[in-house]
């Protein structure tokens, strides 16, 4: 049986998947991109800033890689702290769940960057925008709010059961 405080790929699975998806999508679109790629757009959706293909790739993929490395660093750091201070023996929140949440939550900003990347690649390849960024952000923030409300309800119900002395299932 594996040590409870050892690294598991599930701790960073979402950032890893988003990074790999970004890498694959950029590789698929690369040959369709012009030499000068429009990377910034004004309020009308018209381009107002351009970069070369290679610099566009670095600009779009570097933040994805940084978020993946941050997730890896967070997971590694919390696991080391757990080994040092033995948090998992104190009966609190399971360290595995906490590390998994902390590592995978970084996929949210990665998804926003992925959407921006898809919009840039789509515009430069097919001269069409996917969806306005503000609408995408409203959808993402709405889903986040719903998720936080659901997590709060679950937390509240578990705390209420614990205060009554009931054994949770």
C-alpha positions in Angstrom: 0.0 0.0 0.0 1.3 3.4 -0.9 2.3 6.0 1.7 -0.7 8.3 2.4 1.6 11.3 2.2 3.2 10.5 -1.2 2.7 12.2 -4.5 -0.1 11.1 -6.7 -0.7 12.3 -10.3 -4.3 12.9 -9.4 -3.1 15.9 -7.3 -2.2 17.8 -10.5 -4.3 16.0 -13.1 -6.5 18.9 -14.2 -3.6 21.4 -14.8 -1.7 18.6 -16.6 -4.6 17.8 -18.9 -5.2 21.5 -19.7 -1.5 22.0 -20.4 -1.3 19.0 -22.7 -4.6 20.1 -24.5 -3.1 23.5 -25.0 0.1 22.1 -26.4 -1.8 19.8 -28.8 -4.1 22.5 -30.0 -1.3 24.9 -30.7 0.6 22.2 -32.6 -2.5 21.5 -34.7 -3.1 25.2 -35.5 0.5 26.2 -36.0 0.6 25.5 -39.7 -2.5 27.5 -40.2 -1.1 30.7 -38.6 0.2 33.6 -40.7 3.8 34.9 -40.1 2.3 37.8 -38.1 -0.3 36.6 -35.6 -2.9 39.0 -34.2 -2.8 38.5 -30.4 -4.8 41.5 -29.1 -8.1 42.9 -30.2 -9.9 46.2 -29.6 -13.5 46.4 -28.4 -14.9 45.9 -31.9 -13.0 42.6 -32.2 -10.4 44.0 -34.7 -6.7 43.2 -34.1 -4.5 45.9 -32.8 -1.3 44.0 -31.8 0.7 41.3 -33.6 3.5 38.9 -32.8 5.4 36.3 -34.7 4.3 32.6 -34.7 7.0 31.4 -32.4 6.6 34.3 -29.9 2.8 33.7 -29.9 3.4 30.0 -29.0 5.7 31.0 -26.1 3.3 33.7 -25.0 0.3 31.3 -25.0 2.0 28.2 -23.6 4.4 29.7 -21.0 1.6 30.7 -18.5 0.0 27.2 -18.9 3.4 25.6 -18.0 3.8 28.0 -15.1 0.4 27.1 -13.7 1.3 23.4 -14.0 4.6 23.9 -12.2 2.8 25.9 -9.5 0.3 23.0 -9.0 3.2 20.6 -8.8 5.0 22.9 -6.3 1.9 23.3 -4.1 1.3 19.5 -4.1 4.9 18.8 -3.3 5.1 21.5 -0.6 1.9 20.4 1.2 2.9 16.7 1.1 6.3 17.6 2.7 4.6 19.8 5.3 2.2 16.9 6.1 5.1 14.5 6.6 6.9 17.0 8.8 3.9 18.0 11.0 1.7 14.8 10.7 -1.5 16.7 9.9 -3.2 13.5 8.6 -3.0 11.9 12.0 -4.8 14.8 13.8 -8.2 13.7 12.3 -8.8 17.0 10.3 -9.4 17.3 6.7 -7.8 14.5 4.7 -4.5 15.7 3.3 -5.1 13.9 0.0 -8.3 15.7 -0.6 -6.8 19.0 0.4 -3.7 18.5 -1.9 -6.0 17.4 -4.7 -8.2 20.5 -4.4 -5.2 22.9 -4.1 -3.4 21.4 -7.1 -6.4 21.0 -9.4 -7.9 24.4 -8.7 -5.2 26.0 -10.8 -6.8 24.5 -13.8 -9.4 27.3 -13.6 -7.1 30.2 -14.7 -5.6 27.7 -17.2 -9.0 27.2 -18.8 -9.4 31.0 -19.2 -6.0 31.2 -20.9 -7.0 28.2 -23.1 -10.1 29.9 -24.2 -8.1 33.1 -25.1 -5.6 30.9 -26.9 -8.4 29.2 -28.9 -9.9 32.6 -29.8 -6.5 33.9 -31.0 -5.9 30.7 -33.0 -9.4 30.7 -34.5 -9.3 34.4 -35.5 -5.9 34.0 -37.2 -6.8 30.7 -38.9 -10.4 31.3 -39.9 -11.0 35.1 -39.3 -13.7 34.4 -36.8 -14.0 34.9 -33.0 -15.4 31.9 -31.0 -17.3 33.9 -28.3 -16.8 37.2 -26.6 -14.4 36.9 -23.7 -16.8 38.7 -21.3 -19.5 36.2 -22.0 -17.1 33.3 -21.4 -16.0 34.8 -18.1 -19.6 35.3 -17.0 -20.2 31.6 -17.7 -17.0 30.5 -15.8 -17.8 32.8 -12.8 -21.4 31.5 -12.7 -20.2 27.9 -12.7 -17.7 28.7 -10.0 -20.3 30.4 -7.9 -22.6 27.4 -8.2 -19.8 25.1 -7.3 -18.9 27.1 -4.2 -22.5 27.2 -3.1 -22.8 23.4 -3.5 -19.5 22.9 -1.5 -20.8 25.3 1.2 -24.0 23.3 1.5 -22.1 20.0 1.8 -19.8 21.5 4.4 -22.7 22.9 6.4 -24.6 19.6 6.4 -21.5 17.7 7.5 -20.8 20.2 10.3 -24.4 20.0 11.4 -24.2 16.2 11.6 -21.0 16.4 13.5 -22.5 18.8 16.1 -25.5 16.5 16.6 -23.2 13.5 17.1 -24.4 11.6 14.1 -22.0 9.4 12.2 -21.7 10.6 8.6 -22.2 7.9 6.0 
